[in-house]
Structures are given as C-alpha cells and as structure tokens.
Amino acid sequence: MSSLPADRVRRAGALLGLVLLLAACGTQQRPQSFNLSGYSASYRQGHADGCAQRRDDRQYRAEGDYMMGWNDGRSACAKTQR
C-alpha cells in the first residue's frame, strides 16, 4: 500500500509536465499583421523592412514613402515586441 502514494505523485508529475509542455507550445509569437491597404507599394515595402529591422539605404534616401513606411514599421513592431 505504500507504493500507492508514490504512483500518484509520479502520475501527477507526468501530468504536470504534459500541461507545461502544452502551455509552452501556445506562447509562440505570431507575426504582426497590419492593414496597409491604401498605401503605396513603396510604403508597404518600407514598413515590412522596418519591422524586420533591415533597410535599403538607397531606397530610404530616394523615396519618401519608403522612408515613412520604414520608420512607421520599425516603430510599430518595436511596440508589439515589448
């Protein structure tokens, strides 16, 4: 009869481990989704690049829409990742 509590402890430990494993699977970050309809293709590309923290310097200097999109994307994604 002394093994009965030990079996319950093992089962409870296994169940707790399973619950923690499943909980960890549900905490993955999902990519941000922004509604950029109505914006130029240059702005949308800049927004995506800004969110990914990469920049096309030539395009950034030459195109105002790309520059604005890059700055907005970087700012918006930094806020959601905190």
C-alpha positions in Angstrom: 0.0 0.0 0.0 2.9 2.4 0.5 3.5 2.4 -3.3 0.1 3.9 -4.0 1.0 7.5 -3.0 4.3 7.2 -4.9 2.3 6.2 -8.0 0.0 9.2 -7.6 3.0 11.5 -7.2 4.6 10.1 -10.4 1.3 10.4 -12.3 0.8 14.0 -11.0 4.3 14.9 -12.0 3.8 13.4 -15.5 0.5 15.2 -15.9 2.1 18.5 -14.7 5.0 18.0 -17.2 2.5 17.5 -20.1 0.5 20.5 -19.1 3.7 22.7 -19.0 4.8 21.3 -22.4 1.4 22.1 -24.0 1.4 25.6 -22.4 4.8 26.4 -23.8 3.5 25.5 -27.3 0.8 28.1 -27.1 3.2 31.0 -26.3 4.9 31.3 -29.6 4.9 34.8 -31.1 2.9 35.3 -34.2 4.0 37.7 -37.0 2.4 41.1 -36.8 -0.4 41.9 -39.2 -1.0 45.4 -40.2 -3.7 46.7 -42.6 -1.7 48.7 -45.1 -4.3 48.8 -47.9 -4.4 52.2 -49.5 -0.7 52.8 -49.0 1.8 52.8 -51.9 3.9 49.7 -52.7 6.9 51.7 -51.6 5.4 52.5 -48.2 4.4 48.8 -47.7 7.9 47.6 -48.6 9.4 50.1 -46.2 7.0 49.1 -43.5 7.9 45.4 -43.9 11.6 46.2 -44.0 11.4 48.5 -40.9 9.5 45.8 -39.0 12.3 43.3 -39.9 15.0 45.9 -38.9 16.6 45.9 -42.3 16.8 48.9 -44.6 17.6 49.6 -48.3 19.6 52.7 -47.8 19.3 53.8 -51.5 15.6 53.5 -51.4 15.4 55.1 -47.9 17.2 58.2 -49.2 15.4 58.4 -52.6 11.8 57.6 -51.7 9.8 59.5 -49.1 7.1 56.8 -48.9 9.7 54.1 -48.3 11.3 56.2 -45.6 8.0 56.9 -43.9 6.9 53.2 -44.1 10.3 52.1 -42.7 10.1 54.4 -39.8 6.5 53.5 -39.1 7.1 49.8 -39.4 10.1 49.9 -37.1 8.2 51.9 -34.5 5.0 49.7 -34.7 6.8 46.4 -34.5 9.0 47.6 -31.6 5.9 48.4 -29.6 4.3 45.0 -30.2 7.5 43.1 -29.3 7.8 44.6 -25.9 
